[in-house]
Every structure is written in structure tokens, then in C-alpha cells.
Amino acid sequence: MMNTLTKIDYVFTGIFCFEATLKIISFGFIMNGNHSYLSNSWNILDFIIVVLSLVSLFVDAKLSIVKVLRVARILRPLRLI
């Protein structure tokens, strides 16, 4: 069961990273005027979720800060709504 959840976590992290990368390429990251990626508050939330997801995947899971990062990823469904 845990192995399946880990694989699902990798898949969703990959999907969110791919989407964020496409948006950054198409809109520009910061300095492309009013339509840049980080000028929208939902995109800022999206970027924070992606960074936290990547950090929690690559850092040792026994650290207490990683557990906090995993809790912060609950914001993913909010972004989908």
C-alpha cells in the first residue's frame, strides 16, 4: 500500500512540475510585465507547492522539517479547485 502511495506521489509531483515549467516558459518567471508567472497569487502558491514537493521528495524523510513540508502539500487540491 505504501509503495503505491509513493508512486502516486511521484506521478502527481511530476505533473505539477511539468505544468509549472510550461507556465514559466510561456509567461516568463518574474520580469515579463503584468503577465509574468509570479505576478499572479495562485501561481505563487503553485510554485511554493512544487518547491515543497520537490524538497520533500529529495530530503531524508526522518527529518522533522520534511514532515511539515508534506503537510504543506495538502494545498495541492486547493489549487486544483
C-alpha contacts under 8 A as a table, 3 or more apart, distances in Angstrom:
res1	aa1	res2	aa2	distance
1	M	4	T	5.25
1	M	5	L	6.42
2	M	5	L	5.07
2	M	6	T	6.15
3	N	6	T	5.11
3	N	7	K	6.33
4	T	7	K	5.14
4	T	8	I	6.23
5	L	8	I	5.02
5	L	9	D	6.08
6	T	9	D	5.00
6	T	10	Y	6.34
7	K	10	Y	5.09
7	K	11	V	6.28
8	I	11	V	5.04
8	I	12	F	6.22
9	D	12	F	5.33
9	D	13	T	6.05
10	Y	13	T	5.14
10	Y	14	G	6.08
11	V	14	G	5.11
11	V	15	I	6.25
12	F	15	I	4.99
12	F	16	F	6.16
13	T	16	F	5.22
13	T	17	C	6.05
13	T	50	V	7.09
13	T	53	S	6.47
13	T	54	L	7.34
14	G	17	C	5.06
14	G	18	F	6.03
15	I	18	F	5.13
15	I	19	E	6.19
16	F	19	E	5.10
16	F	20	A	6.10
16	F	50	V	6.49
17	C	20	A	5.14
17	C	21	T	6.03
17	C	50	V	6.10
18	F	21	T	5.10
18	F	22	L	6.21
19	E	22	L	5.19
19	E	23	K	6.25
20	A	23	K	5.12
20	A	24	I	6.09
20	A	46	D	7.34
20	A	47	F	6.92
20	A	50	V	7.75
21	T	24	I	5.10
21	T	25	I	6.15
22	L	25	I	5.15
22	L	26	S	6.11
23	K	26	S	5.14
23	K	27	F	5.81
23	K	28	G	7.61
23	K	37	Y	6.75
24	I	27	F	5.41
24	I	28	G	5.03
24	I	29	F	5.21
24	I	36	S	7.89
24	I	37	Y	5.78
25	I	28	G	5.55
25	I	29	F	7.47
27	F	32	N	7.22
27	F	35	H	6.30
27	F	36	S	5.00
27	F	37	Y	5.55
28	G	31	M	6.99
28	G	32	N	5.71
28	G	36	S	5.12
28	G	37	Y	5.86
29	F	32	N	7.20
29	F	36	S	5.67
29	F	37	Y	4.94
29	F	38	L	6.17
30	I	33	G	7.85
30	I	36	S	5.43
30	I	37	Y	6.18
30	I	38	L	5.57
30	I	39	S	7.09
31	M	36	S	6.44
32	N	35	H	6.52
32	N	36	S	4.96
33	G	36	S	5.82
34	N	39	S	6.39
35	H	39	S	6.56
35	H	40	N	7.83
36	S	39	S	5.49
36	S	40	N	7.65
37	Y	40	N	6.41
37	Y	43	N	6.23
37	Y	44	I	7.73
38	L	41	S	7.10
38	L	43	N	5.99
38	L	44	I	5.51
39	S	43	N	7.63
39	S	44	I	7.68
40	N	43	N	5.32
40	N	44	I	6.45
41	S	44	I	4.98
41	S	45	L	6.35
42	W	45	L	5.06
42	W	46	D	6.13
42	W	79	R	7.44
43	N	46	D	4.77
43	N	47	F	6.03
44	I	47	F	5.06
44	I	48	I	6.22
45	L	48	I	5.15
45	L	49	I	6.18
45	L	79	R	7.85
46	D	49	I	5.17
46	D	50	V	6.21
46	D	76	R	7.92
46	D	79	R	7.01
47	F	50	V	5.13
47	F	51	V	6.17
48	I	51	V	5.18
48	I	52	L	6.05
49	I	52	L	5.14
49	I	53	S	6.00
49	I	72	A	7.45
49	I	73	R	5.96
49	I	75	L	7.09
49	I	76	R	6.89
50	V	53	S	5.07
50	V	54	L	6.20
51	V	54	L	5.19
51	V	55	V	6.13
52	L	55	V	5.11
52	L	56	S	6.06
52	L	69	L	5.91
52	L	70	R	7.67
52	L	72	A	7.57
52	L	73	R	7.06
53	S	56	S	5.23
53	S	57	L	6.22
53	S	69	L	7.38
53	S	70	R	7.24
53	S	73	R	6.59
54	L	57	L	5.17
54	L	58	F	6.34
55	V	58	F	5.37
55	V	59	V	5.97
55	V	66	V	7.92
55	V	69	L	7.98
56	S	59	V	5.47
56	S	60	D	7.76
56	S	61	A	7.32
56	S	66	V	5.50
56	S	67	K	7.99
56	S	69	L	6.21
56	S	70	R	6.54
57	L	60	D	7.95
59	V	66	V	7.13
60	D	63	L	6.22
60	D	66	V	7.51
61	A	64	S	7.86
61	A	66	V	5.98
61	A	67	K	7.20
62	K	66	V	7.42
63	L	66	V	5.56
63	L	67	K	7.07
64	S	67	K	5.27
64	S	68	V	6.76
65	I	68	V	5.09
65	I	69	L	6.36
66	V	69	L	4.91
66	V	70	R	6.23
67	K	70	R	5.12
67	K	71	V	6.44
68	V	71	V	5.15
68	V	72	A	6.39
69	L	72	A	5.03
69	L	73	R	6.57
70	R	73	R	5.23
70	R	74	I	7.43
71	V	74	I	5.75
72	A	75	L	6.19
73	R	76	R	5.76
74	I	77	P	6.61
74	I	78	L	7.76
75	L	78	L	5.17
75	L	79	R	6.46
76	R	79	R	5.20
76	R	80	L	6.52
77	P	80	L	4.98
77	P	81	I	6.45
78	L	81	I	5.31
